[in-house]
Amino acid sequence: MNKQKINQELLRQLPSVDQLLDSIPISHYSTPYNIIRKSVRLSVSEVRTELMSGKIPEDLMEYTMSKALWQLSLICKSKLDMVINGTGIILHTGLGRAPISSEIIDRVSKKLHGYLNIELDMPTGKRGERAEIVENLLSALTGSEASLIVNNNAAAVLIMLNSLTDKKDVIISRGQQVEIGGSFRIPDVIKKSGCNMVEVGATNKTHLHDYAMAIGKDTGAVLVAHTSNYKVIGFTNDVDLNELAALCKKRRVPLLVDLGSGAVADMQKIGLPSEPQVKEFIRAGVSVITFSGDKLLGGPQSGIICGKKTLIKRIHKNPMYRAMRCDKITYVFLDEILRTYYKADVISPDNLTISLFRRDVDELKIIADQLLSDIKLSDKTDVIINIENTFVEAGSGSLPLEKFPSVALTFFSKSFRPKQLSAMFRNYKVPVLGYIHGNRFRIDMKAVLPGQEKILAEAIKSVLK
């Protein structure tokens, strides 16, 4: 029998897509059926191509099935994985920013199981307002009269401007026209909100009289964008917020502030670098202020709008609010996170973000020493692991000038380049993300969560076996 006849015979024996699907335990794959069917069809097509090229397996059915199962294991796997953050960056945007403690997740999961009174006033039985769920908590922590929650700080800035200054002038210093991650630029947001941007001052210097001269009959608001992701140093001048607030009050113009990070704790009193508290801006006379829920606050992705009740009501009535409002999951998490702040300098350890920031070098050194003592590398590997002092950033544009002391495991090997080690750890069953510095692959301990040390030790032993 010639080769062509053999191929034709094998092609007739090639199992069909339906045959394979009948033999595959589809319920084991938490994936839509159409994806499973497409994956199996791709596997059959690949085997058909191999047969046509002359590759003949011993058991065609078994070979095709194994190929299909392998494809399914790749395609049906979720793209989301729990990872170990060895970058040292606590508020890592690529890793979801503020981490949430297991204690809070346990409490949240009990509330989210089933139904939740997200918009039902239990005492009266009438329809409630989700915006009121955390309003008292935010008022207590920030001193604001009212508040509103939207899905992120970019949305908060956009709806604030559109609600209060639509088709009017918005005055902003040239030194505050910032761009943050994802090409989010303040000038673009002002334009999209339907306002006209009026620039005052210079990149490095803006004075009170610059604002005074710019305020006119068409002015809708003065906007201050806190430069939380960069600093201009040297020959500079910023207007004192109290003076600017007094000017705006005198001229009857709202003073709006995009704070960005949004600290509600007294950072210095808890042993961290100084950062203005939200309540300081409210106390200074700011009309409305926006900040992120998933940065220094330590909560879920959200945009928090605080300020004067009359202005918050106007924002609430904006039709865009319906598109930007948060769901029940965000509110439940935010409610729990806000309750971790007992006082400005007394925060529950359940606030994982703040707890990670507060871990000092001595504590991290003990953790690193214990981790290394649990690791016995194979004699076959030439990798040397040391513990070195490091400095890390907060991340997500928070505290841009501050460096936090930490320690890192540094890896040296003649057999593996730093990029190879990085890829090996990144592709471990529990991905470990580190960084390369000084021609060494490093795993920093600052953002390695409590309880992950054993997983990390096992990852190091397995990767370097």
N, C-alpha and C positions, 0 to 999 in steps of 0.2 A: 504494500500500500504506500503510495507516494505521500509526500509531506502535505500537499494541498488537501488530499482526502482525509488525512489524520486531523488536520485543523478543522475541517468541516464537521467531522464526527465529534470532536471535542466541543465545538461550538454548539452542536445540538444537545450535548450533555450539560452545558453550562446552566447552572440553576437560575431560575428566573427571579426577578425582584420579589414577586409574591411568595415564591417558595421560601426564600430567605426570611421574609417578614413573618411567615407562619412559624418559623423556628426560633425567632428572636423574642426574648421576654421583653416586649415593648414597655410594660409597666415599670421596668427597672430604670428606664430613662425618663427623667423629668423634663421632657422636651416635646414640643408640638409634633404630631405625627408626620406632618409634611416635611419637617427637617429630617426625621428618621428615614422616611422613604427616599428622599433626595440623596442622603448619605449612602444608602444601600445601592441605589441605582448607579452612583458614582463608582462604587466598589466593583459592581458587575461589569461596568464599562471598562475599568482598568484591567480586569482579568481577561476580558475579550481581546483587548489590545495586546496583552502578553501572549495569548494563544496564537494570534495572527502573526506575531513575530517569531514564533517557534518555541516559546517557553512552555514546557509541559509539566505541570505539578503531578505528584504521585496520586493524590486524592483531590480531585477537582472540587467536589462539594465542600470538603473540609477546608481546603485552601481559600475558596471564595468566602466561606463563612468567617474564617479568621480575619480575612481582609476587611469584611464588612464590620465586624465587631471592633476592629482597630479604628476604622474610620468613625464609627459611632462614639468611641471613647474620646476622640478628639473634638468632633463637631458638637456633641451633646454636653460637653463640659461647660459649666458656667464660666464666663470671662472674669467673674469676680472671685478673688481669693483672699483669705486672711493672710496677711504678710507680717513679717517681723521688720519693724522700722529701725534699721541700723544706720540711718543717715544722720541721726542726732537732731533732726529738725522736727520739733513736736507738732507744729501747725503746718504740716506738709500738704499742700493743695492736691498733689497727685495721689495722696493716700487718704484723702477725705478730711483733711484739716483736724479739728479738735476730736481727739479720741473720747469715747464714752465708756465709763466704768461698767463692769458687769453688775454691780449693785444697782445702778440706775436702770440698766437694761432689764434686769429682773423685775423691778417695780413697774417699768413701762409695759413690759409684755403682759403683765396681769391685767392692766387697764385696757390694753388693745385687743385682748382676746374676746372677740364678740363685738358687742355694741358699746358705744360711748356717748355720753350726753354732751357732744361737742357744741350743739346749738339748741339745747333744751334747758330751761330754767326749772330745776327740780322742785323748789318750794311752790311755784305757781302752776307748773305744768305747761306753761306757755313757751313759745319759741324764744330762745336766748340769743346772745351775740358772742361769737367765738372770740372777738377782740377783747372781751372783758375777762377772759380766762386768766390771763397773766398780768392784767393792767395794775392791780393792786400791788403785786410783787415788784413790777418795774417802777411804780411810783415810789415805793418804799426804798428802793435801791438807788434811784436816780434823782428823786425829788421832782419828777415831772408831774404835770396835771393829768395827762392822758397819754395813751400809747396805742400803737398799731403794729401788727406783724405782717410782713410780706415775705416772699420766698428767698430773697437775698438782699444784700445792701445796695447792689446796683439797681434793683427794682425800687428799693426804698428812696434812693436819690431821684430816680426818674419820676415816680408818682408824686413825690414831695414838690418838685419843681413844677410839674404839669398842673398840679392842683392849686398851687399858691401864686404862680407867676406866669401862667399861660399867656402868650402874646405880649409879654412885658419884658423889660430889661432885667437881666440878672448881672449884678456887679461881682467880679471876682478878680483877685490879684493874679498877675501874670506868673508869679512864682508858685501858684497853687493849681495850675492847669496840668494835673498829673495824669499819667497813664499807668494803670496797674495791669496784672496778668490778663491775657486774652484780649489785648488791645482795647481795654475799657478806658476810654479817655473822657475826662470831665467835659471838655468843649463839645465833644460829640453827644454826650448825654444831655447837655444843656440845649443843644440844637434839636435833638429828637423829642425833648419835652415840650417843644413849641415856644421856647423862650429865645430872646435875643441876648447874646453874651456881650457884656461890656467889660473890657479889660482895663485894669488900673495898675499903676506902679510899674516896677521892672522885675525881671526874673529874681534878682537878689534883694531888692529893697522895695517895700511898699509902706507908705506913711498914712496916717489918719486923714490928712488933708486930701489925699488921692481919692479916698472914698467920699469925703464930704463934697468935693467938686463934681463927682460923677453922679451923685444922687439927684434925680430930677423927677418931673411929673410922670414919666413913663417907667420909673423904677418899680419893679415888682418885689425885689428882695436883694439882699447882699448875701452871697454864698462864700463860706469859708470851707475849703477842702483841706482837711488835716493831712499833711504829707507823711502818712504812716509808712510808706514804702521807700522813702528816700529823704535825705537832708541836704540842704545847701549850707555849706560852712564857710566862714570867712567874713567878707565885707557884706553883711546882711542886715536886714531890719524887718521885723514883723510887727504888725499892729497889735497892741495889747487888747485882748478880747473884751475886757471890761470897758475899755474906752470905745471900742467899736460898737459894743452893745448899747452903750449910752448914746452914741451918735444915732444909731438906728432907731432907738426909742424916741429920741428928740424929733427925728425926721419922719416918724411913723412908718418905718420900713421894716419888715420882718428880717431877722438875722438867722440864716439857715446854716447849719454845720454838718458836713459829711465827715464824721469822725473816723470811720473805717474800722479800726480794731475794737474799740469800745470796752475799756476797763471799768468794772464796777467795784473792784477791790482796790484797796490802798496798796499798790504794788511794793512800795518801799517798806511798809510795815510787815509785809509777809516775806521780806528778804529778796525782793526782785527789783530790777531797774525801774526807775520812776516813769510813770505814764499817766497823763491827765485822766482823771476819773470823769465819767459822764456827768455826775452831779455837779462837778465844778463848772462845766459849761452851762448847765441849767441855772445854777446859782448866779453866774455872770450875766444872765439875761438873754441867753440864746432862745429864739422863738421855737425852733424845731431842730432836732438833732437826729442823725441816722447813724447806725453802726451795725456790725455783723454779729450774728449769734454764734458763729462757729470759729471765732478767733479767740481773743483773750477771755471771753466769757466762758468758753469751754462747752458750748452747746451744739445743737443741730444747725445745719445751714438755714439761715433766715436773715431777714433784714428787719431791724428794730427801729421804729420811729417814735420818738418821745418829744413832748413839748407842751405848748399851750393848748388847752382844751378846744378853744374855738378853731384853731388851725388844724388840729388833728381831726376834728369833725369834718372839715372841708375835704381833707385827704380821704377820709372814710367814704364820703359821698361820691368820690370820683369813680366813674364806671370802670376804669382800669383796675380798681382794687379787686373786683371780682375775679379778674384774670391773674392777679398777683397774690391773692391771699393763700395762706398756708393750710395744709390738711391736718387731720387729727394727730397724725404721727409726730409732726413737728411740734404741735402744741403740747402734747404729753411730755415729750423730751424737754422742751423749753421750760415747762412748769417745774419739772424735777430739778433741772440745772439751776434755775433761779433760787430754789429753796436751799441750795448748798451754801448760799451766801448769808450767814447769820449776821455778821457785821462786816465792815469794810476790811477788817484785818483778821476775821475769824471765818474760815471757809472749811466746809466739810471735806474730809479726804475722799469722799465719793466723787468730788469734782476732779476727775482724772487729769485733765489738762493742767490745772493749777498744781496738783500733786507732783506731776512730772517736772514742771518748772522748778519746784522747790527742792528737788533732790540735789544735794550738794556733791562735790567731788569725792569726799570721804565715803559717803554712802555708795556711790557708783563704783569706787575702787574696791570696796568689799564685795559687791556683787560680781565684778569682773574677776577678782581673785578666786571666789568660790566657783564661778563658772569654769575657769581654766583648770581648777583642781579636779573637776569632774570629767575632764577630757583626757583620754589616753590615746594619742595618735598611733597609727600603725608604723612599724619600723620601715615600711615601704615608702613612706612619704618624707619629703625633705622640707616640708612647710614648718616654719618657725613662727610662733604666735607670741607677741609681746603686748604689754599693756602700756599705753602712752597717754599723757595728758593732752586734751584737745580743747578747742573752743567751737561752739556751735551757734547757729542762728535760731531765732524763734520761728521764722517762716511766715508765709502768707502776708508779707508786707507789714508785719507787726514788729515793733521795736527794732527798726532797721539798723540802728547804729550799735545795738547791744550784742555782745558776745557772751554766751553762757559757758562757764568752765565745765568740762566733762572729761570722760576717759573713753578710750577706744581700744578694741583689739586690733592689732596691726599684723598683717600676714606677709611673710617674706618666703619666697620660694625660687629656686633656680629652674624648676621644672614647669612652673605655671606663671604666665605673665599676669599682672594685676587685672587686666580685662578678662582673662580666662577665669580667674577666681571669681570675679564679679558675676560672670555669666553662670558659673556652676552653682553659686549660692542662689542666684535669682531663679534658676530653674529647678531648685530642690522642691520636693512635694509641698513643703511649707516655705514659700519664697522668702529669702532673707535679702533685704536691700541694704547695701552698704555704699561706700563711695571710695574713690581713688584719690589719694593725695600724697605727694612726695614719692611717687612711684611705688606706693604700697596700697594694697586693698585694705580697707578699714571697716570695722563694724563698731559704730559708736553706741554707747550704753544709755545715753540720755533719754531716748525715746523707746527703748526696749521695755515693754510693759511688765509690771510685776506678775510673775507666774509664767512668763515666756522663757525664763532662763534655761529650763530643762529642755524645752523645744529647740532653743538655739544651740545648746550643747550637743544635742543629738544631731542637729543639722551639720555642725562642724565636723563631728566624727564621721558622719555618713559621706559628706562631700569629699573629705580628705583621706578616706580609707585607702 
